[in-house]
Amino acid sequence: MKTPVVPKASPETLPELVTYLTPFAPLFRRSTSRESVERYLTGLLTDLPRKNCDTIATAVAGTSTERLQHLLSDAAWEPQALDQQRVTAWIAQSPSQGILVLDDTGLPKQGRSSVGVARQYSGTLGKVANCQVVVSAHYVADEPTSRAPVHWPLSARLYLPEAWATAHARRAKVHVPSEVPFQTKPELALALVDQARAWGVPFAWVVADAGYGDNPTFLLGLAARQIAYVVGVSSSFGVRLPDEVLAATLAPPPRLRGRGQPKKPRPAPLYAAQAVLEALPEDRWQTITWREHDDVVLRKQFAAVRVHWATGGTQFSTSHHRVSTGPEGWLLGERPVPGESGDRKWYFSTLPADTPLRRLVELAHSR
């Protein structure tokens, strides 16, 4: 079998890469580390189908697998400082108000040694597979009509499954610091939100998919940070109607009847998002085109209604740990235009009550 020959990239640094790397030079004390960074990035810019230390060293002149591996594993440099420097440069070139998009990505792996690898669900693959999962945050400019709005990655956090987090010998073997705890994906996403704020990223809204929107802890975390959001939710996402929430709040306390404890107050009825939207009259649904370029037209039908996100039905008392009623917001429904194919989708948003339907749609589709 003939082995394909990979042409060597030039030993000369690309002029654009020199300009890009200049602000980062102080973060690498040794000249050999600075040289390895340049060679590694040059390798990432090639069209190699798989990019790792071995393949880059083969395709890029002036380096070796050992030097690149030393940069990634043993050289003295601080990843967070590098990330912050990069983000600071991008902030200076970005609009003053944008969107923070939270998501996770599955990285397929064949072995068991990579940190955090496990059989777990990957949205990238659409199935359970052996992979790592990375939770990421991206800045996207609020440019709803643009096919390619200004956007760039903020940072990412590797998800460490609980089986990994509690396996001390396994962690030590691959040098996972002892202070790294188990955190759920929503907890990692909230940590990225805090990091974006600390670094001065100019975002006004958070957007995420149903993996985060269905998580009450995540929604409460955004509410505590006073951040407006539009998140995907599942068809069974629980909601309560504002009028019924108000009526339950104003209801007089249950009357005592004989001996024993008084009957505990109950929350307002709990409904599934899909059921609430399907009960709306047809004239509430509007066809909205949120982007149109060349021969590609992105359009669906949408309807929105004010609700509270909620958990726990009327079989529980209002003090039960399963019962929660979040702030009032928009429940947004999406369905194909009659005669066209597509999936139904659901979203929840804390944007104000006077927000136009088109604006809800634009933010929901900014991902």
C-alpha positions in Angstrom: 0.0 0.0 0.0 1.4 3.4 -1.0 1.7 5.9 1.8 0.6 9.4 0.7 3.3 12.1 0.8 2.2 15.2 2.7 4.0 18.4 1.4 5.8 20.4 4.1 4.4 23.8 5.1 6.9 26.5 4.7 9.4 27.1 7.6 8.6 30.8 7.2 5.9 32.3 9.4 2.8 33.7 7.6 2.9 37.5 7.9 -0.7 37.6 9.1 0.2 35.1 11.8 3.1 37.2 13.0 0.7 40.1 13.5 -1.9 37.9 15.3 0.6 36.3 17.7 2.5 39.5 18.7 0.1 40.4 21.7 0.4 36.8 23.0 4.3 36.6 23.0 4.6 37.8 26.7 2.5 34.9 27.8 5.2 32.4 26.7 8.5 33.0 28.6 10.7 30.7 26.5 11.5 31.3 22.9 11.1 27.6 22.1 7.5 27.8 23.4 6.7 30.8 21.2 8.1 29.0 18.2 6.1 25.9 18.9 2.9 28.0 19.2 3.5 29.5 15.8 4.2 26.0 14.2 1.2 24.5 15.9 -1.1 27.2 14.7 0.4 26.9 11.2 -0.5 23.2 11.3 -4.1 24.1 12.4 -4.4 26.3 9.3 -3.5 23.5 6.9 -6.0 21.2 5.2 -4.9 18.1 7.1 -8.0 15.9 7.6 -6.8 15.1 11.1 -4.8 17.5 13.2 -2.7 16.3 16.1 0.9 16.6 17.2 2.0 13.7 14.9 0.2 14.9 11.7 1.2 18.5 12.2 4.9 17.6 12.8 4.8 15.6 9.5 3.2 18.5 7.5 4.9 21.5 9.1 8.6 22.2 8.7 10.8 23.2 11.7 9.1 21.3 14.5 8.6 17.8 15.8 6.1 15.7 17.6 8.1 16.0 20.9 8.3 19.8 20.7 4.5 20.2 20.0 3.6 17.7 22.7 5.9 19.6 25.2 4.0 22.8 24.4 0.6 21.2 25.1 1.6 19.1 28.1 4.6 20.5 30.0 5.5 24.0 28.9 4.8 26.9 31.4 1.9 29.0 30.1 -1.5 29.9 31.4 -4.4 28.9 29.1 -6.9 31.2 30.9 -4.5 34.2 30.4 -4.2 33.4 26.7 -7.9 33.0 26.3 -8.5 36.4 28.0 -5.9 38.1 25.8 -7.6 36.7 22.7 -11.1 37.7 23.9 -9.9 41.2 24.8 -8.6 41.6 21.2 -11.9 40.5 19.8 -14.0 42.7 22.0 -12.3 45.8 20.6 -13.5 44.7 17.1 -17.0 43.7 18.0 -20.4 45.6 18.3 -21.2 46.9 21.8 -24.2 44.6 22.3 -24.4 41.0 21.4 -25.6 37.5 22.2 -23.8 34.8 24.3 -24.5 31.4 22.7 -24.0 28.4 25.0 -23.7 24.9 23.6 -21.9 21.6 23.9 -20.0 19.6 21.4 -19.1 15.9 21.3 -15.6 14.9 20.3 -15.6 11.2 19.2 -12.8 9.1 20.7 -11.8 5.5 20.2 -9.9 4.9 23.4 -10.5 5.3 27.2 -7.5 7.3 28.2 -8.4 10.9 27.1 -9.6 13.0 30.0 -13.4 12.8 30.4 -14.0 10.3 27.6 -17.0 8.0 28.2 -20.0 6.6 26.5 -22.4 9.5 26.6 -24.8 11.4 24.5 -23.3 13.7 21.8 -25.5 16.3 20.2 -22.9 16.5 17.4 -23.3 12.8 16.6 -27.0 12.6 17.6 -26.5 9.5 19.6 -24.7 7.9 22.6 -21.1 7.2 21.7 -17.6 7.1 23.1 -16.6 10.7 23.3 -15.6 13.8 25.2 -18.1 16.6 25.7 -17.0 20.2 25.7 -19.4 23.0 26.9 -18.6 26.2 25.0 -19.6 29.9 24.9 -19.6 32.0 21.7 -20.2 35.7 21.2 -22.5 36.5 18.3 -23.2 40.1 17.2 -26.9 41.1 17.2 -27.1 41.2 13.4 -30.3 39.2 12.6 -30.4 39.9 8.9 -26.7 39.0 8.3 -25.8 35.6 6.9 -22.5 35.8 8.7 -22.7 38.1 11.8 -19.5 38.9 13.7 -18.9 35.9 16.0 -16.1 34.3 17.9 -15.5 31.7 20.6 -15.2 32.9 24.2 -14.0 29.8 25.9 -14.9 26.2 26.6 -14.9 23.8 29.6 -14.4 20.0 29.4 -17.3 18.1 30.9 -15.9 15.6 33.4 -18.5 12.7 33.9 -19.2 11.7 37.5 -17.5 8.4 36.9 -14.4 10.3 36.1 -14.7 12.8 38.8 -14.8 10.1 41.5 -12.0 7.9 40.1 -9.0 9.4 41.9 -6.4 7.0 40.4 -7.7 7.6 36.8 -7.6 11.3 37.4 -4.1 11.2 38.7 -2.9 9.2 35.8 -3.9 11.9 33.3 -3.1 14.9 35.6 -6.6 16.1 36.3 -6.1 18.6 39.2 -7.6 17.5 42.5 -9.4 20.8 42.9 -11.5 20.2 39.7 -14.9 19.0 41.0 -17.8 17.3 39.2 -20.0 19.9 37.5 -23.1 19.4 35.4 -23.2 20.9 31.9 -25.6 23.7 33.0 -23.2 24.5 35.9 -20.3 24.7 33.4 -22.4 26.9 31.2 -23.1 29.3 34.1 -19.4 29.4 34.9 -18.8 30.5 31.3 -21.4 33.2 31.7 -19.6 34.5 34.7 -16.3 34.4 32.8 -17.8 36.4 30.0 -18.9 39.1 32.4 -15.5 39.2 34.2 -13.8 39.6 30.8 -16.1 42.4 29.7 -17.8 40.6 26.8 -20.5 42.9 25.6 -23.5 40.6 25.6 -27.1 41.4 26.5 -28.8 38.0 26.0 -28.0 34.3 26.5 -29.2 31.7 24.0 -29.0 28.0 24.5 -30.7 24.8 23.4 -33.2 22.5 25.3 -30.4 20.7 27.0 -30.0 23.8 29.1 -33.5 25.3 28.8 -35.1 22.3 30.4 -32.9 22.6 33.5 -34.5 24.7 36.3 -31.2 25.3 38.0 -29.8 26.8 34.9 -32.8 29.1 34.5 -32.6 30.1 38.1 -28.9 30.8 37.6 -29.6 33.2 34.7 -32.4 34.9 36.7 -30.1 35.4 39.7 -27.6 37.1 37.4 -30.4 39.2 35.9 -29.6 38.1 32.3 -32.4 37.9 29.7 -32.4 34.8 27.7 -34.1 32.7 24.9 -33.7 29.0 25.4 -34.9 26.0 23.6 -37.2 23.7 25.6 -38.8 20.3 25.1 -42.5 19.7 24.3 -43.1 18.7 27.9 -41.6 21.8 29.4 -43.8 22.8 32.3 -45.6 26.2 32.4 -48.3 27.9 34.4 -50.6 30.6 33.1 -50.2 34.1 34.6 -53.9 34.6 35.5 -54.0 31.2 37.3 -50.7 31.9 39.1 -52.1 35.3 40.3 -55.4 33.6 41.4 -53.5 30.9 43.3 -51.4 33.6 45.1 -54.5 35.6 46.1 -56.6 32.6 47.2 -57.5 32.7 50.9 -55.8 30.1 53.1 -57.6 26.8 53.5 -60.1 26.7 56.3 -59.5 24.4 59.3 -61.8 21.4 59.4 -61.7 19.6 62.8 -58.5 18.3 64.1 -55.2 17.7 62.3 -53.1 19.8 60.1 -54.8 22.3 57.8 -54.8 21.5 54.1 -51.7 23.0 52.4 -52.1 25.5 49.5 -51.6 24.1 46.0 -49.9 25.7 43.0 -51.7 26.8 39.9 -52.2 24.1 37.3 -49.2 22.8 35.4 -49.3 22.5 31.6 -47.0 21.1 28.9 -45.6 23.7 26.5 -46.9 21.8 23.5 -50.4 21.6 24.9 -50.6 25.3 25.6 -49.4 26.3 22.1 -51.7 23.8 20.3 -54.6 25.3 22.1 -54.0 28.7 20.6 -56.4 29.7 17.7 -55.0 29.5 14.2 -54.9 33.3 13.8 -52.2 33.5 16.5 -49.7 31.8 14.2 -47.7 34.1 11.9 -45.4 33.2 9.1 -42.0 34.9 9.7 -38.9 34.9 7.5 -36.0 35.6 9.7 -33.3 35.4 7.0 -33.2 35.4 3.2 -30.1 35.2 1.0 -29.8 34.2 -2.6 -32.1 31.2 -3.1 -32.2 30.3 0.7 -35.3 31.4 2.5 -35.6 30.6 6.3 -39.1 30.9 7.4 -41.6 29.1 9.7 -44.8 29.8 11.5 -44.6 31.2 15.1 -46.9 31.9 18.0 -46.1 33.2 21.5 -48.0 33.4 24.7 -47.0 34.8 28.2 -46.5 32.0 30.8 -44.4 31.2 33.9 -41.9 28.3 33.6 -42.7 25.8 36.3 -42.3 22.4 37.8 -44.5 20.3 40.0 -48.3 19.7 39.6 -51.2 20.4 41.9 -50.8 17.0 43.6 -48.0 18.7 45.5 -48.2 21.6 47.9 -46.6 24.9 47.1 -43.9 24.2 49.7 -42.9 20.8 48.2 -39.3 20.6 46.8 -40.7 19.6 43.4 -42.7 22.7 43.0 -41.2 25.9 41.5 -42.7 28.8 39.6 -40.3 30.9 37.7 -40.6 34.5 36.4 -43.1 35.3 33.7 -41.9 35.2 30.1 -42.7 34.1 26.6 -43.4 30.6 25.4 -42.6 30.6 21.7 -43.7 27.9 19.4 -42.4 27.1 15.9 -43.9 24.9 13.2 -43.5 24.4 9.5 -45.4 26.6 7.1 -48.4 24.6 5.7 -47.2 22.6 2.7 -43.5 22.6 3.9 -41.6 20.0 5.9 -39.8 20.6 9.2 -39.9 19.9 13.0 -41.9 21.7 15.7 -39.8 23.5 18.3 -40.5 25.3 21.5 -38.6 28.1 23.3 -38.9 30.0 26.6 -37.7 33.6 26.9 -37.6 36.3 29.7 -37.7 39.2 27.2 -40.2 41.9 28.2 -44.0 41.6 27.5 -43.8 44.3 24.8 -41.2 42.3 22.7 -42.4 41.9 19.1 -42.8 38.3 17.9 -40.2 38.8 15.1 -37.6 39.8 17.8 -38.2 36.6 19.7 -37.7 34.6 16.5 -34.5 36.4 15.6 -32.9 35.7 19.0 -34.1 32.1 19.1 -32.4 31.5 15.7 -29.2 33.4 16.5 -27.6 30.0 17.3 
